[in-house]
Amino acid sequence: MAFDVHVVDHSGRPVKGARVSISFTSVLRGMADRATDSDGHATFDGYEDGEIRVFVRGSNCGTYYYRDGDGITVAV
């Protein structure tokens, strides 16, 4: 299972080194952190499908459904 968060600035350029956290809405599933790569991507894998909250640099970017192969783009 893999889910990709693509972080861009307001001009659409990738943001390198941004801390991205996902928090599963089910407290039993926990939380995970990654830093974006040079293309602005943070990939989370090894988790089952489910609803997550996405945070970039500590700011809440919304709630999404984590599904294998899916991804979202977040502008910061």
N, CA and C atoms as a LAMMPS dump frame, in Angstrom:
ITEM: TIMESTEP
0
ITEM: NUMBER OF ATOMS
228
ITEM: BOX BOUNDS ff ff ff
-5.0000000000000000e+02 5.0000000000000000e+02
-5.0000000000000000e+02 5.0000000000000000e+02
-5.0000000000000000e+02 5.0000000000000000e+02
ITEM: ATOMS id mol type element x y z
1 1 1 N 0.841 -1.177 0
2 1 2 C 0 0 0
3 1 3 C 0.887 1.242 0
4 2 1 N 0.614 2.193 -0.883
5 2 2 C 1.386 3.431 -0.937
6 2 3 C 0.465 4.607 -1.232
7 3 1 N 0.768 5.734 -0.619
8 3 2 C 0.005 6.969 -0.787
9 3 3 C 1.009 8.092 -0.914
10 4 1 N 0.821 8.968 -1.911
11 4 2 C 1.778 10.031 -2.191
12 4 3 C 1.178 11.397 -1.884
13 5 1 N 1.934 12.221 -1.182
14 5 2 C 1.554 13.614 -0.95
15 5 3 C 2.568 14.474 -1.697
16 6 1 N 2.069 15.263 -2.65
17 6 2 C 2.921 16.147 -3.444
18 6 3 C 2.728 17.559 -2.904
19 7 1 N 3.805 18.171 -2.431
20 7 2 C 3.745 19.502 -1.836
21 7 3 C 4.345 20.506 -2.822
22 8 1 N 3.539 21.535 -3.147
23 8 2 C 3.988 22.581 -4.05
24 8 3 C 3.763 23.937 -3.386
25 9 1 N 4.485 24.955 -3.884
26 9 2 C 4.215 26.307 -3.392
27 9 3 C 3.045 26.875 -4.198
28 10 1 N 2.66 28.106 -3.906
29 10 2 C 1.491 28.678 -4.571
30 10 3 C 1.718 28.96 -6.058
31 11 1 N 2.955 28.851 -6.505
32 11 2 C 3.27 28.986 -7.935
33 11 3 C 3.322 27.63 -8.623
34 12 1 N 3.11 26.553 -7.858
35 12 2 C 3.138 25.21 -8.433
36 12 3 C 4.495 24.546 -8.438
37 13 1 N 5.502 25.195 -7.834
38 13 2 C 6.846 24.603 -7.776
39 13 3 C 6.942 23.63 -6.601
40 14 1 N 7.639 22.508 -6.777
41 14 2 C 7.776 21.537 -5.684
42 14 3 C 8.514 22.123 -4.489
43 15 1 N 8.101 21.693 -3.308
44 15 2 C 8.731 22.135 -2.062
45 15 3 C 9.565 20.981 -1.519
46 16 1 N 10.875 21.169 -1.491
47 16 2 C 11.811 20.148 -1.014
48 16 3 C 11.969 20.253 0.499
49 17 1 N 12.021 19.1 1.187
50 17 2 C 12.34 19.05 2.601
51 17 3 C 11.218 19.451 3.551
52 18 1 N 9.998 19.556 3.061
53 18 2 C 8.868 19.888 3.937
54 18 3 C 8.457 18.651 4.74
55 19 1 N 8.172 18.84 6.02
56 19 2 C 7.724 17.723 6.853
57 19 3 C 6.233 17.488 6.619
58 20 1 N 5.911 16.277 6.191
59 20 2 C 4.528 15.878 5.939
60 20 3 C 4.166 14.806 6.949
61 21 1 N 3.031 14.985 7.607
62 21 2 C 2.545 13.991 8.571
63 21 3 C 1.166 13.535 8.146
64 22 1 N 0.91 12.256 8.318
65 22 2 C -0.442 11.756 8.145
66 22 3 C -0.876 11.17 9.47
67 23 1 N -2.106 11.452 9.816
68 23 2 C -2.677 10.956 11.063
69 23 3 C -3.962 10.218 10.713
70 24 1 N -3.984 8.942 11.016
71 24 2 C -5.182 8.161 10.743
72 24 3 C -6.278 8.559 11.718
73 25 1 N -7.493 8.706 11.212
74 25 2 C -8.591 9.151 12.072
75 25 3 C -8.928 8.109 13.127
76 26 1 N -8.596 6.866 12.882
77 26 2 C -8.734 5.826 13.899
78 26 3 C -7.48 5.873 14.775
79 27 1 N -7.642 6.19 16.053
80 27 2 C -6.489 6.348 16.944
81 27 3 C -5.644 5.083 17.053
82 28 1 N -6.221 3.951 16.754
83 28 2 C -5.484 2.695 16.835
84 28 3 C -4.439 2.567 15.727
85 29 1 N -4.552 3.391 14.681
86 29 2 C -3.655 3.265 13.537
87 29 3 C -2.476 4.211 13.603
88 30 1 N -2.559 5.274 14.371
89 30 2 C -1.403 6.118 14.601
90 30 3 C -1.129 7.2 13.587
91 31 1 N 0.178 7.521 13.473
92 31 2 C 0.631 8.66 12.69
93 31 3 C 1.966 8.309 12.036
94 32 1 N 2.287 8.991 10.934
95 32 2 C 3.568 8.772 10.266
96 32 3 C 4.082 10.104 9.718
97 33 1 N 5.405 10.267 9.661
98 33 2 C 6.055 11.481 9.156
99 33 3 C 7.038 11.122 8.055
100 34 1 N 7.124 11.998 7.061
101 34 2 C 8.137 11.895 6.002
102 34 3 C 8.526 13.306 5.588
103 35 1 N 9.703 13.444 5.005
104 35 2 C 10.124 14.709 4.401
105 35 3 C 9.975 14.581 2.891
106 36 1 N 9.603 15.682 2.242
107 36 2 C 9.471 15.643 0.791
108 36 3 C 10.843 15.544 0.13
109 37 1 N 10.866 14.877 -1.022
110 37 2 C 12.108 14.758 -1.787
111 37 3 C 12.294 16.007 -2.656
112 38 1 N 13.266 15.989 -3.539
113 38 2 C 13.577 17.163 -4.356
114 38 3 C 12.442 17.53 -5.323
115 39 1 N 11.537 16.586 -5.583
116 39 2 C 10.383 16.851 -6.448
117 39 3 C 9.128 17.19 -5.655
118 40 1 N 9.259 17.318 -4.33
119 40 2 C 8.136 17.688 -3.489
120 40 3 C 7.231 16.535 -3.086
121 41 1 N 7.688 15.304 -3.27
122 41 2 C 6.859 14.136 -2.954
123 41 3 C 7.26 13.491 -1.626
124 42 1 N 6.254 13.116 -0.854
125 42 2 C 6.445 12.299 0.353
126 42 3 C 5.556 11.075 0.182
127 43 1 N 6.158 9.9 0.199
128 43 2 C 5.416 8.671 -0.034
129 43 3 C 5.307 7.874 1.261
130 44 1 N 4.106 7.468 1.556
131 44 2 C 3.817 6.66 2.74
132 44 3 C 3.398 5.287 2.256
133 45 1 N 4.034 4.247 2.785
134 45 2 C 3.644 2.901 2.37
135 45 3 C 3.588 1.968 3.56
136 46 1 N 2.899 0.848 3.349
137 46 2 C 2.786 -0.152 4.397
138 46 3 C 1.565 0.026 5.29
139 47 1 N 0.623 0.864 4.88
140 47 2 C -0.574 1.104 5.686
141 47 3 C -1.807 0.628 4.94
142 48 1 N -2.801 0.204 5.676
143 48 2 C -4.075 -0.197 5.086
144 48 3 C -4.879 1.043 4.701
145 49 1 N -5.811 0.883 3.763
146 49 2 C -6.704 1.972 3.369
147 49 3 C -7.439 2.528 4.581
148 50 1 N -7.724 3.816 4.532
149 50 2 C -8.48 4.44 5.612
150 50 3 C -8.423 5.951 5.535
151 51 1 N -9.222 6.589 6.353
152 51 2 C -9.288 8.043 6.374
153 51 3 C -8.095 8.614 7.152
154 52 1 N -7.49 9.668 6.588
155 52 2 C -6.324 10.299 7.211
156 52 3 C -6.475 11.817 7.212
157 53 1 N -5.793 12.447 8.148
158 53 2 C -5.612 13.9 8.126
159 53 3 C -4.178 14.142 7.668
160 54 1 N -3.993 15.128 6.806
161 54 2 C -2.669 15.444 6.263
162 54 3 C -2.224 16.796 6.812
163 55 1 N -0.997 16.821 7.315
164 55 2 C -0.397 18.042 7.846
165 55 3 C 0.909 18.299 7.106
166 56 1 N 1.15 19.547 6.731
167 56 2 C 2.426 19.94 6.133
168 56 3 C 2.979 21.073 6.987
169 57 1 N 4.185 20.853 7.499
170 57 2 C 4.832 21.821 8.398
171 57 3 C 3.919 22.185 9.567
172 58 1 N 3.167 21.2 10.045
173 58 2 C 2.302 21.396 11.197
174 58 3 C 0.933 21.972 10.896
175 59 1 N 0.682 22.39 9.657
176 59 2 C -0.613 22.958 9.293
177 59 3 C -1.533 21.879 8.72
178 60 1 N -2.754 21.852 9.203
179 60 2 C -3.732 20.879 8.737
180 60 3 C -4.129 21.202 7.301
181 61 1 N -3.949 20.239 6.403
182 61 2 C -4.264 20.427 4.979
183 61 3 C -5.521 19.687 4.562
184 62 1 N -6.215 19.081 5.514
185 62 2 C -7.485 18.433 5.196
186 62 3 C -7.5 16.953 5.494
187 63 1 N -8.67 16.383 5.289
188 63 2 C -8.901 14.956 5.517
189 63 3 C -9.104 14.282 4.162
190 64 1 N -8.461 13.152 3.989
191 64 2 C -8.498 12.417 2.73
192 64 3 C -8.681 10.935 3.03
193 65 1 N -8.992 10.169 1.992
194 65 2 C -9.077 8.728 2.142
195 65 3 C -7.814 8.112 1.561
196 66 1 N -7.043 7.407 2.384
197 66 2 C -5.798 6.75 1.993
198 66 3 C -6.159 5.466 1.263
199 67 1 N -5.794 5.397 -0.006
200 67 2 C -6.065 4.203 -0.802
201 67 3 C -4.803 3.886 -1.592
202 68 1 N -4.46 2.634 -1.703
203 68 2 C -3.25 2.21 -2.404
204 68 3 C -3.153 2.858 -3.783
205 69 1 N -2.034 3.513 -4.036
206 69 2 C -1.776 4.12 -5.323
207 69 3 C -2.298 5.537 -5.485
208 70 1 N -3.083 6.009 -4.546
209 70 2 C -3.627 7.37 -4.629
210 70 3 C -2.594 8.403 -4.226
211 71 1 N -2.928 9.634 -4.488
212 71 2 C -2.085 10.742 -4.079
213 71 3 C -2.861 12.032 -4.093
214 72 1 N -2.318 13.006 -3.422
215 72 2 C -2.92 14.339 -3.396
216 72 3 C -1.826 15.375 -3.608
217 73 1 N -2.216 16.555 -4.025
218 73 2 C -1.296 17.677 -4.135
219 73 3 C -1.771 18.756 -3.169
220 74 1 N -0.829 19.273 -2.393
221 74 2 C -1.131 20.298 -1.396
222 74 3 C -0.272 21.522 -1.695
223 75 1 N -0.913 22.691 -1.769
224 75 2 C -0.17 23.937 -1.972
225 75 3 C 0.037 24.614 -0.618
226 76 1 N 1.284 24.992 -0.354
227 76 2 C 1.608 25.663 0.912
228 76 3 C 2.213 27.023 0.644
